[in-house]
Amino acid sequence: MSNNRLTFKATMAQVSVPATSANLGPGFDCFGLALDLRDRYAAQILDDAIIDVDVTGEGAEDIKKDKTNLVIRAMMAGFEFMGQKPRGIALRQLNTIPHGRGLGSSAAAIVGGLALARHLVLGGEQLLTDEDIVRIGTEMEGHPDNVAAAIYGGATVAWMEDVHGVSTGRSVSIPVDPRIKAIAFVPESHLSTSKARKLLPETISHADAVFNSSRTALLTQALSSRPDLLFTATEDRLHQSYRAEAMPKSLALVTKLRAAGVAATVSGAGPSVLVLHIENDAAVEEIIKAAGAGFTAHKLAISPLGVE
């Protein structure tokens, strides 16, 4: 943490943050992918000790409007890291990312808040780097995959690393073949990440570990230059099947689409389903039709940009 006395900017700062999908099948807690669906935040420093929050869009009625708001908490964490908290903040949120559906809404709020804090401080880019945001965001989120993709855009590989005795989130970007697009099938139901994690076993077989290691390694090539391998590269034996009881309709859709040769996975902790493809418009409509009722389909590009 810095001991700087900060100079806060008087102007309003605005940022947008992409939705993200984690895991992508085998890459549990390490792969992230930014999707072209964005939450937008605007904030300004106030002289009075007031937290003024207004939220519109997705989940607006359920989001906290005080200092416990996740964007506000992230902003305060960023200010504290840089050396000084402001007296008050006015925040406006326009949310489009579905909440509790495995599309990175919490990571977007955290990354958005940290980016706002950086923009609202003179010299903030030097005091709070992207690497710092990965570390702080990982501490707040609990895992680095969505956070990294929300910061850098495109596809990322993230991991936890011991740095001076502290477990720290790290990440690198990998290129994404421009032909690859996504379809997100979003159900009405919600599922908390913590609940989904409790369903995972303590151990898996050596064969399943080898299977997932090979598919995770292959996924880097499938995403960057061999989209013809996406179906094989998105196979998983580590986590998805164990979560079936919490989202049976989602796993049924994954099974149905994969039986037809479609690279479908659970998006993050679910219950949304993500399809990666290089199909034409007619084929995409056939995939959406095959999914049936119970899901809202979003045809999405891969976002090459993260928070901006």
Sequence and secondary structure as in RCSB ss.txt:
>XXXX:A:sequence
MSNNRLTFKATMAQVSVPATSANLGPGFDCFGLALDLRDRYAAQILDDAIIDVDVTGEGAEDIKKDKTNLVIRAM
MAGFEFMGQKPRGIALRQLNTIPHGRGLGSSAAAIVGGLALARHLVLGGEQLLTDEDIVRIGTEMEGHPDNVAAA
IYGGATVAWMEDVHGVSTGRSVSIPVDPRIKAIAFVPESHLSTSKARKLLPETISHADAVFNSSRTALLTQALSS
RPDLLFTATEDRLHQSYRAEAMPKSLALVTKLRAAGVAATVSGAGPSVLVLHIENDAAVEEIIKAAGAGFTAHKL
AISPLGVE
>XXXX:A:secstr
       B SS EEEEEEEEEEETTTEEEEEEEEEEEEEEEEEEEESSS EEEEEEETTGGGS  STTSHHHHHH
HHHHHHHT   SEEEEEEEE S TTSSS HHHHHHHHHHHHHHHTBTTHHHHS HHHHHHHHHHHHSSSHHHHHH
HH SEEEEEEEEETTEEEEEEEEE   TT EEEEEEES    HHHHHHTS S   HHHHHHHHHHHHHHHHHHHT
 GGGHHHHT  SSSTGGGGGG HHHHHHHHHHHHTT EEEE TTSSSEEEEE   HHHHHHHHHHH SSEEEEEE
EB S    
